[in-house]
Amino acid sequence: MRARSSGLALLLALVAGLAGCAREDPAPLEAERAKLLASTVPRDDYWKQVERKGTALKEQHAAEQRSARAAAEHAQVEVSIAQLRTSVADAQRVNAAVTDQIAALDQQQQKLHARGRELEAYLARTGPPDVGAPGP
């Protein structure tokens, strides 16, 4: 009931306000309306732009996420590369040490072969030793 009375009061106030107003020339209002319409975008175009921008923002967000994932993967790869370089350097040190040991063993083997040849030459000159013979 109260809503009817306030609605009725508003309608009466509006009618009283219109009755007291003089009619204005519509030309300036039409000019202002035309100016506003010229500076605005039609609704369909506006919503198409909103949708296009929303799609572009979603794509940008997805690209930023892919970029962040790629950066994280890149950092992991860099860590792996550093670990592999350390492993390679360790392996190279071990290889160098083993190479030195092999060279030393080769020299020792050559000396032993030379000594074996000397002993064979001595035995060839002197004959086999008397193993069971009494001493002098």
C-alpha positions in Angstrom: 0.0 0.0 0.0 2.8 2.3 0.9 4.5 1.6 -2.4 1.4 2.7 -4.3 1.2 5.9 -2.4 4.9 6.8 -2.9 4.6 5.8 -6.6 1.5 8.0 -7.0 3.2 10.9 -5.2 6.2 10.6 -7.6 3.9 10.6 -10.6 2.1 13.7 -9.4 5.3 15.5 -8.7 6.5 14.6 -12.2 3.3 15.8 -13.8 3.5 19.0 -11.8 7.1 19.5 -12.8 6.3 19.1 -16.5 3.3 21.4 -16.3 5.5 24.2 -14.9 8.3 23.8 -17.5 8.4 25.6 -20.7 9.1 23.6 -23.8 12.8 23.8 -24.9 14.1 23.9 -28.4 15.1 20.3 -29.3 17.8 21.3 -31.7 20.6 21.9 -29.1 19.6 18.6 -27.4 19.6 16.8 -30.7 23.1 18.3 -31.5 24.4 17.1 -28.1 22.9 13.7 -28.6 24.5 13.5 -32.1 27.9 14.5 -30.6 27.6 11.8 -27.9 26.6 9.2 -30.5 29.5 10.2 -32.7 32.0 9.8 -29.9 30.7 6.4 -28.8 30.9 2.9 -30.3 27.8 1.0 -31.1 26.8 -1.7 -28.5 27.6 -4.6 -30.8 31.0 -3.2 -31.6 31.7 -2.5 -27.9 30.9 -6.0 -26.8 33.0 -7.5 -29.7 35.9 -5.3 -28.5 35.3 -6.5 -24.9 35.3 -10.1 -26.0 38.4 -9.6 -28.2 40.3 -8.0 -25.3 39.1 -10.7 -22.9 40.4 -13.4 -25.3 43.6 -11.5 -25.8 44.1 -11.3 -22.0 43.4 -15.0 -21.6 46.0 -15.8 -24.4 48.5 -13.4 -22.8 48.0 -15.1 -19.4 48.4 -18.5 -21.0 51.6 -17.3 -22.8 53.0 -15.9 -19.5 52.3 -19.3 -17.8 54.1 -21.2 -20.6 56.9 -18.7 -20.4 57.2 -19.2 -16.7 57.2 -23.0 -17.1 59.8 -22.7 -19.8 62.0 -20.5 -17.6 61.7 -23.0 -14.7 62.6 -25.9 -17.1 65.5 -23.8 -18.4 66.8 -23.3 -14.8 66.6 -27.0 -14.2 68.5 -27.7 -17.4 71.1 -25.2 -16.4 71.5 -27.0 -13.0 71.8 -30.3 -14.8 74.4 -28.9 -17.1 76.4 -27.6 -14.2 76.2 -31.0 -12.5 77.3 -32.8 -15.7 80.2 -30.4 -16.2 81.3 -31.2 -12.7 81.0 -34.9 -13.4 82.9 -34.6 -16.7 85.7 -32.7 -14.9 85.9 -35.4 -12.2 86.0 -38.1 -14.9 88.7 -36.2 -16.8 90.8 -36.0 -13.6 90.3 -39.7 -13.0 91.2 -40.5 -16.6 94.4 -38.4 -16.3 95.4 -40.2 -13.1 94.7 -43.6 -14.7 96.6 -42.6 -17.8 99.6 -41.7 -15.7 99.4 -45.0 -13.8 99.1 -46.9 -17.1 102.2 -45.1 -18.4 104.1 -46.0 -15.2 103.0 -49.6 -15.4 104.1 -49.7 -19.1 107.5 -48.5 -18.2 107.7 -51.1 -15.4 106.6 -53.8 -17.8 109.2 -52.7 -20.3 111.9 -52.8 -17.6 110.7 -56.3 -16.6 110.8 -57.5 -20.2 114.3 -56.1 -20.6 115.4 -57.8 -17.4 113.8 -61.1 -18.6 115.7 -60.9 -21.9 118.9 -60.2 -20.0 118.3 -63.3 -17.8 117.5 -65.4 -20.9 120.7 -64.3 -22.6 122.7 -65.1 -19.4 121.1 -68.5 -19.2 121.8 -69.1 -22.9 125.5 -68.3 -22.2 126.0 -70.1 -19.0 123.5 -72.9 -19.3 120.9 -73.9 -16.8 121.9 -73.8 -13.2 122.8 -77.0 -11.3 120.0 -77.2 -8.9 120.8 -80.4 -7.1 124.6 -80.2 -7.4 126.8 -79.9 -4.3 128.4 -76.6 -3.8 132.1 -75.9 -4.4 
